[in-house]
Amino acid sequence: SIRDLMAETLHHIAIHDFPDKWPYLIPTLLQTISQSSDPSQALRVHNALLALRKICKRYEYKSREQRGPLNDIVVKSFPLLLPLAQRLSDANEHSLEAALMLKQILKIFWSSTQFYLPGGSTDGSTASPGLANPESMQPWFEILRAVLSKPLPEASTGLEPQNQPTTVEERNQWPWWKVKKWAVQIMSRLFSRYGIPSYAEEEVQEFAKHFSQNVATQFLAPVCETLNLRPSGQFCTDRVLHLCLTYVDLAVELAPTYKMLKPHMDFLLYKVCFPTICLTQEDIELFENDPHEFVHLQNSPLADFYDPRLSAITLVTDLVKHRGQDVTQPLLGFLTEILHRYNATEDSAKNHVEKDGALLCFGSLSQFLLSKKKYSAELEGLLVNCVFPDFNSPVGFLRCRACWMVQRFSTVNWSDDGSNLRNLIQLVLQRLSDPALPVQIEASKALRFLIEAEGAEQTLLPVLPQILTEYFRIMNEIGNDEVVAALQVIIDKFGDHITPHAVALVEQLSNAFSTYCNAGEDDDDDAAMAAAQCLECIATVLKGICGQPIIYKTLEPLLVPLVIKILGNDGEYIEYLECALDILTFLTYFQDEISPGLWQAFPLIYIAYDQWAYDYLNLMVPPLQSFIGKAPSVFLTGFAPLPEGNVSYIDLVFSMVAKTVTNDRSSEGECRQALSLFMSILHNCPNQVDAYLPVINEISLGKLGQQVNADVPLTRIAVYQVLGSALYYNPNLELMELEKRGVTQQVFSKWMKDIDTIDRWLPRKLTVLGLTAILILPTPSLPASISSFIPQLIASVVKMAEAMKEDTEKAETEAEDDRLEEEQDDGEDDDDEGFGEDEDVTNEVDDAYNKALNGMSGYGDDMAAFLMGGDWDDDGDDFDESFQSPLDQVDELLYLNDTLKGAFQREPETYNQIQSALPPEVVNACQKLFAAADAARAQSAQKPAN
């Protein structure tokens, strides 16, 4: 509508101009809202509320420090909005205009309170106390309760509010149902944040206690009244039902609200949850008449946010998990009775929908049932008697449910000679060619779970070609990422047997990717996800044949065009870039030579990084390292034809490193990855990149200076790795570079101070090799700052080499300890109790989430990054373990041994003086290292040549 377009226009202008360039916007809107008592101004008031909502929405996901303008809006607007909302929610107010305005007010309230309760006035006035004050929030709670309690009669009754639509689609959009939705959504959100005080932040403890002891229980009554609408034959929208079930699920965890729910457990489980869980007639018609849409809805990632069936399942599983002593036995008895009744009833009278619902409940409780001895022993009988027959049922959705049940109970312990498992595998294989597409989908997903069962491999391996054929037939029928994921598991499982099928598999997957990719361009999200899964599946095939890289050469004609397409289209296929880079990494890493076709990708990586994929550097580094390491001569002599002219490959890499390391936008992890490219060049191009040492030092030392006082030393250690590599490459040239900049003493002093923080193998090795390389040079040629530093340098190197030797010796012992620890039996918790009715549920996952959410208040980044799944910190382990180079063949202990002995032979007088300056424990350690090196060399000499 024009109104919505104008509202979005205002929103975008406000992003740039509010509040600094548009200070009069809020006063103007509030002036209009203040005229709400004038009926002739209703439209203008509604539009002003809509505009205010758009402004508030801008700050909805901001961190506490960035919400200042929103807090000001709350302080100024809520004294106006509260009495207006009270009037609009009055029991005698029934107009659609009232519902529309009330909906906007509740949306403003939602945006203002979803993550933080706004503070009070900051200018000394008392117009709006903070909403964390229970007294100031209580009137809003009363409004929300009144809204949810408001009866919405059928249009045929003639009662107010009149003219409720009669179709489900129109009812879902009716403003009064929308108002109810926002009311229960707000209360559910507040419950999740403040319902259990132990999870709440310190400054809102008083509010949390008030909410848990008073508000949560008061709101439970209208929620349960709303849940009773459908059982009593009245209408309720799916969204409102979903949110009410979510509220009850939260109430299960809080002792006061659970006490209120407990007497009504039969109503909740058998009148509300179970009917909601069962298929509707619309579901069945969709299954039969539009199977593609049925599959799409069943696999929609958004279903958790709107589907009442899923919220009902969640409530049932949480009741069993947290309040099992009151729920588990009666519920299992109810479900078992349904299955027995179904088996005992004549075919013409069987209630297929009821059985499907019972199996869905059983399957949803699978994790709980499998973990309890008293239940797990009965599961084999459940499957054989109640699920196996359904694989051949004339009812399509029961065949579908049977395949789904296999996914939930694939780890059940079979008590027979294996015939039940073999029978089950055959039943699932038959369903791969079922006439109903949803059954085929679930059967294909079921195999990925069955394949892990003991003995399954022998049954499946002989028919592997037929299985692969069926999967590709299904994939040609529909783009479904879970089907491709299941195929990926099968390929991974049969990796040793996949070689004969590798070329055909990759060809089929490449074709499927192209098909799905084209469909994805038409906004088919399922196809787009399936396309990405195809690329992951290709990577799995490549992993399975990595021991036979000769096959990679055969696959290049299929895969190189695919990779080039993704890399070379100005970001049009950016959603597939991660997978394409994985494939490129396989093709470059496992082959001894890199073909001219693969080299086409090299400049495209740079262009993608430079123009549209800056954030993908971490995934670009591994294939770049392979290009450098596998073909250093091509890398050093190659040129890329760019618009600005021919640019050498090595200059492209240096440009990427410089742009990353010097850009404030880069994370420290990205900087460390970029610096590893310098290491690749120095390790793989000996005596060939002297001219680039100044640039390497300029970039690396600049980063070291920036990070010199950082609390976390990871980036400094990455710089030390580069410096160690440069010293090993050419100690004389590297020391000249440091001297030229006048930083030799500062760099080595900081390096020695950080020496104890270098605890991973690669940086330790490069430190030992780099510092030891200095000893190759005659002492008279060393800078004065280094000459006086040699005793400390030797002591540090010996200490680090000794630590590396000890780590190697401990590795086998630790591996054995880990194996024994994994084999220990943790025992089983075999009771149903959960928590007593007087106890709040303690949930470690919720606790961790809330702590993380609350902990964000000290940071200035938008909360959206965290909520959308972004990383919260950048202090994790680096990627050193995956770095490979020719230096892997250099034994640091032997290198230290040979270099030190050579130095003593070259300059005996000087090094005897150095030795006398060393602490006795360093001399002893050095002698032990020499002995270990000699022993290692002797042992190596005794090994027969290959």
Secondary structure, 3 states (H helix, E strand, C coil): CHHHHHHHHHHHHHHHHCCCCCCCHHHHHHHHHCCCCCHHHHHHHHHHHHHHHHHHHHCCCCCHHHCHHHHHHHHHHHHHHHHHHHHHCCCCCCCHHHHHHHHHHHHHHHHHHCCCCCCCCCCCCCCCCCCCCHHHHHHHHHHHHHHHHCCCCCHHHCCCCCCCCCCHHHHHHCHHHHHHHHHHHHHHHHHHHHCCHHHCCHHHHHHHHHHHHHHHHHHHHHHHHHHCCCCCCCCCCHHHHHHHHHHHHHHHHCHHHHHHHHHHHHHHHHHHHHHHHCCCHHHHHHHHHCHHHHHHHHCCCCHHHCCHHHHHHHHHHHHHHHCHHHHHHHHHHHHHHHHHHHHHCCHHHCCHHHHHHHHHHHHHCHHHHHHCHHHHHHHHHHHHHHHHHHHHCCCHHHHHHHHHHHHHCCCCCCCCCCHHHHHHHHHHHHHCCCCCHHHHHHHHHHHHHHCCCCCHHHHHHHHHHHHHHHHHHHHHHCCCHHHHHHHHHHHHHCHHHCHHHHHHHHHHHHHHHHHHHHHHCCCCHHHHHHHHHHHHHHHHHHHHCCCCCHHHHHHHHHHHHHHHHHHCCCCCCHHHHHHHHHHHHHHHHCCCCCCHHHHCHHHHHHHHHHHCCHHHHHHHHHHHHHHHHHCHHHHHHCEEEECCEEEEHHHHHHHHHHHHHHCCCCCHHHHHHHHHHHHHHHHHCCCCCHHHHHHHHHHHHHHHHHCCCCCCCHHHHHHHHHHHHHHHHCHHHHHHHHHHHCCHHHHHHHHHHCHHHCCCHHHHHHHHHHHHHHCCCCHHHCCHHHHCCHHHHHHHHHHHHHHHHHHHHHHHHHHHHHHHHHHCCCCCCCCCCCCCCCCCCCCHHHHHHHHHHHHHHHCCCCHHHHHCCCCCCCCCCCCHHHCCCHHHHCCHHHHHHHHHHHHHHHCHHHHHHHHHCCCHHHHHHHHHHHHHHHHHHHHHHHCCCC
